[in-house]
C-alpha cells in the first residue's frame, strides 16, 4: 500500500528552498551570524575588563596620564587627543564605506572604486596609529619602581609633575651584571637589563630633596596618593625591589599588571579585526577595478564587507568608551 503525500502550493514554496529570510541572501545572513557571534566575544572581553577594573578601582591607572602622546609633539601633554583622532579616522572610513555601498546599488563603478580606496586608506592610517600607540605604551615615558607586593611607585617633583628615571638615577651607583646561561642556570638567560638599577634610582632620589613618591592608590578625591618626603624615603628603602620601564605582560609602570594585559589583548584583538578588514577591502577593491561585480550587475560583495567594516568601527567605539574614557 503506497502512501500518498499531498503538497499544497504554500508548503512547496516554503520548504522547497530558494527563499531569502528577511529579504537577505545566504551570504548576508552568514555575515550577520558571524557578527553576532563576534559581538558576544568582544562583550565578554569588555565585561571581564569592567569586573577587573572595578576590583582594582582604587589603583587603576588614569587614562589621561597614560595616553597623552601626540606625534611630533615631544614633551607636550595631550591627553587622549591622538586616540580621539584615531577614532575619528575610523568612523570616517565607515562613512566612506556607506557611500561605496550606495554607489554599488547604483552600479556606479567609478564611485565604488573611489570610496573603497578612501576606506582602505582610513583603515591603514588607523592601524599605523595603533602601532604607534603600542610603541609608546611599551616603551613608557617616565619609568617607575615596583615593590615587594607588586605595586608601582612613581616619582614627582614639588609641583606634582611626573619625573622620569633618567632625571633621578645616578649612573654607576652600583655594578650590574647581566645573567647569562654560562654563569647561571644553563638553559635560562636574563632579558635585557633596564636602563637603571634600583640602587641607582635610590641614590638619585636621596640626593634630590625636592622629589616625592606617588603611589598607585587613589585617595578620596580620585587622585593618586602622594607621600611626604620622610614617607617616600622609608617606602623606597624598605619596599622597592626593581625598576620597570614601559609595559609588558608581566608588569607595567602605569599600575596593576592587568591593565597592561587588557590593553594588549583587547586593542590587539580589535586591531587584528581591522587588519583583516583592510585585507578583505583590498581584495574587493581590485575586483571592483577588474569589473567583476559590474559584469554580475550586483555589488553585494561590497555590501557584505561593509557590514563587517561597520561592525569593526562600532566595536572600537565601545573599546574607546570603556577603556579610554570611563
Buried (B, 14 or more C-beta within 10 A) or exposed (E): EEEEEEEEEEEEEEEEEEEEEEEEBEEBEEBBEEBEEBBEEBEEBBEBBEEBBEEBEEBBBBBEBBBBBBEEEEEEEBBBBBBBBBBEBBBBBBBBBBBBBBBBEEEBBEBBBBBBBBBBBBBBBBBEBBEBBBEBBBEBBBBBBBBEEEBBBBBBEEEEEBBBBEBBBBEEBBEEEEEEEEEEEEEEEEEEEBEBBBBBBBBBBEEBEEBBBBBBEBEEEEEBBBBEEEBBBEBBEEBBEBBBBBBBEEBBBBBBBBBBBBBBBBBEBBBEBBBEBBEBBBEBBEBBBEEBBBEEEBBBBBBBBBBBBBBBBBBBEBBBEBBBEE
